[in-house]
Structures are given as structure tokens and as C-alpha cells.
Amino acid sequence: MTDLERDQYPIGRFQRCAGPLNRKQRTRLIHDIERVPSEIRSLVEPLTEAQLERRYRMDGWTIRQVVHHVPDSHMNSYVRMKLAVTESSPPRINAYDEARWAELADVGLPVSVSLDLLTALHTRWVRFLRSLSDEDFNRSYLHPDLGAYPLYDALALYAWHGRHHAAHIGNAIKRGS
């Protein structure tokens, strides 16, 4: 792995699951999702406004942008999962331009707004995830670029996603030290 790839993927690239996950694997991933809000909050609450403008790599997002991005992304996932569980056939979902979202005006809000949103969202999302059956985790949605995406893969992706961005924030903090 090159230095650039290490900066982009500090915990490694996401790997899709080889097949359905067992209950123990899902429980671990749900726990990872549950921890994301407190982990990110503990990293960013001590930071000054100037420190929130640090980037995790040269052309990467600022810490502020990452903090606002995580609930944007996780809200999309939460809705996609709920659609997959409630629709009679796999729903077609929309992709979104993360880079453009990271430039919108709401990214200028205090990070506390997104930290509170992330906490509330994950409280609901974890409760939802813990209620799903084995069959539910085999349901899928249709992603425009990735095709059929089963919920067990989405669970693994978003557990990774939270750890991935927490590592970005940690790297940005270290870069500024």
C-alpha cells in the first residue's frame, strides 16, 4: 500500500462480505456502528475552530467536512436499509455526490449539530439493526453502480465507514501536532 493509499484508507479498503454474516459477526458490526458517535465526538470536541479546518491528507476533506459527512452518509444508509426491509422487491436507491454535499452551506454549521444528529441517528439505527432477522439481513437494495447490495454487506460497509472516518480525523489531528 502506498503512502497516498494509507492516507486515503487508514484502516484499509472496504472488502465486501464473502457471504451472509452469522449473528456473532453482525453483533460485532452493530456494536461498531453504535460506538461511532462517541468515538468521533471524543476526537473533535476538544478541537478549536482552527483545528477543525485541518485536512487528513493534502487534498482531503477538513475535519469539519468529515464530521458533517458521516451523518449524511449514515442517514442515506439507514433509509436504504429500511426501504430494503419494507419493500416487496429490492428498491432502487439513489447515489449522491458526496464531494458536492461536503461543499454545501450546512457544512458551515457547528460540528456539534452533526455530532448530535449522528448520536440520535445511530440510536435509532442500532435499535433497527438489532431487530432484524437473519432473513432481513439477506434482503437487498439495488445500487446504481454496485447492483444488488444485501444488508449484511451494507452493515459491514457502514461499520467500516465509521472507523474509516474516525481514523481520518485522528490522522488530521496528528498531522497538526
TAZI-V858504 format. One record per residue. N is the residue number from 1. PHI is phi in whole degrees, 0 to 359 (999 if undefined). Layout:
{{N;PHI} {N;PHI}}
This chain:
{{1;999} {2;283} {3;299} {4;299} {5;296} {6;296} {7;292} {8;286} {9;232} {10;297} {11;249} {12;93} {13;287} {14;291} {15;244} {16;296} {17;291} {18;283} {19;177} {20;305} {21;266} {22;278} {23;301} {24;296} {25;296} {26;296} {27;300} {28;297} {29;293} {30;296} {31;298} {32;300} {33;296} {34;298} {35;280} {36;305} {37;302} {38;290} {39;295} {40;293} {41;301} {42;295} {43;286} {44;261} {45;302} {46;284} {47;280} {48;278} {49;301} {50;295} {51;294} {52;294} {53;269} {54;292} {55;254} {56;281} {57;206} {58;313} {59;256} {60;274} {61;288} {62;283} {63;303} {64;304} {65;297} {66;297} {67;300} {68;284} {69;293} {70;302} {71;293} {72;303} {73;294} {74;289} {75;297} {76;299} {77;296} {78;303} {79;296} {80;300} {81;296} {82;296} {83;298} {84;299} {85;282} {86;258} {87;273} {88;286} {89;229} {90;304} {91;285} {92;277} {93;253} {94;262} {95;276} {96;218} {97;272} {98;304} {99;298} {100;290} {101;299} {102;291} {103;255} {104;287} {105;301} {106;294} {107;289} {108;277} {109;292} {110;301} {111;297} {112;301} {113;298} {114;286} {115;295} {116;293} {117;299} {118;299} {119;298} {120;296} {121;300} {122;292} {123;300} {124;290} {125;297} {126;296} {127;300} {128;300} {129;299} {130;291} {131;272} {132;283} {133;272} {134;304} {135;296} {136;300} {137;292} {138;272} {139;292} {140;216} {141;239} {142;255} {143;271} {144;298} {145;255} {146;252} {147;76} {148;296} {149;233} {150;293} {151;297} {152;295} {153;290} {154;297} {155;301} {156;297} {157;299} {158;281} {159;294} {160;297} {161;303} {162;296} {163;296} {164;302} {165;284} {166;298} {167;294} {168;302} {169;298} {170;301} {171;295} {172;296} {173;297} {174;297} {175;300} {176;276} {177;285}}
